[in-house]
Amino acid sequence: MAAYPSFNVQRSSPGPARSDGQEPQRATNGALKVRRLYSATKSDFTIDHWLTSAEKTTLDSFYSTNRDLDVTYTSPEDGASYTVRFVAPPQYIRMPGWYQARVRLMEV
């Protein structure tokens, strides 16, 4: 399993979102029903990077190689490692001399 690349400037905004697998729904009579889809809490990450052109090429290559595979991501917030997958391709905004990238990962 490949490790997600480490770039100098990154932040997970606003931090990992947690999901506990509960799906609330209302019955036709208005009663609340909660269905549990899975038991363990999972994390979703939205990561912002400020990348040079070379780092953008590295991220694009990493995504192309691993977009359908499990990846190990180490969160800068808690230092914990998570097994995640890409849920969308990286999104870029071109700035003078660098790129702002946004990456979405979900825990497996």
N, C-alpha and C positions, 0 to 999 in steps of 0.2 A: 504494500500500500504506500503510495507516494505521500510525502509531507507537503502541505500547502507552503508556497514560497514565503520567505520572511522578507519584508521590505522595511526600509528605515522608518517611514511615516505611515502608520495605519491606525485606525480606530474602528471599533465596532459600535455603530451608532444605533441607539443610545446604550447598547449593551445587548447581550443575547436575550431574545424574547423566549419565554418558556411556555410550553404547551403541555398540559397534563392529560390530553386525550379525551376530554369530555366534550360531548356535542349536545348542547341544550336545544330542545325543540318543544313547541307547544302542540298539544293535541287539539282536535277540532272543538272540544269543549273548553279549551283554555288551560287545561292542566299542564303543568310543566313536566316534561320527561327529559332525563339526562342519560345519554348513552355513553358508555366508556369504550373508546375505540382501542386503547392500549393502556398498559398499566404504568410504565415508567415515564417520567417527565422528560421531554425532549427540548432541545434548544434550536432556535433559528438565528442565524447571524446575517446582518447586513454590514459589510465591511467597506469602509472608504479608504482609498489609497491615494497618495500623491506620487505619481510615477514619472521617471524620465522616459525618454523614448525607448531606451534599451530595456528598462524594467517592464514597460508596456508589452514589448515583444516577448519577454519572459512569461508574463502572465497569460498572454494570448496562446503561447505554445503550451503552457501547462494546462490551460483550459481545454485546448484541442485534444491533448493526449488523455486527459482524465475526466472529461465531461460526463461520462457514463459510469465512472468507477468511484469506489469509496476512497476518500482522502483523509489524512490526519491533519486536523487544524488545531493549533495551540492558541488559545484565547489570551490576548494581552491583559484582559481584565482580571482573570483568576489564575492564569498559568496552567489551567487544566487542558488536556488533550481530548479532542472530540473526533469521532468518526463521522464525517459529513459527506454530502454530495452537493454538486452545483445544481441549483434549481432554475438558473437562467444564465445566459452568457454575460460576461462583464460588460458594464455600460460605461462609456467614456465621455468626458467633456474635455475638449481641447482648450488648454490655457497657454499663454505665452511661455514656451520653454518646458512645459510639463503637461501631464494629463491627470485629471481627477477621475478615478475609477471607482465604481461601486460594484461589489460582488455579493451575491446572495447564496448562502450555504444553509442546508438543513441537516440536523443530526439524523443519522440512520437509526 
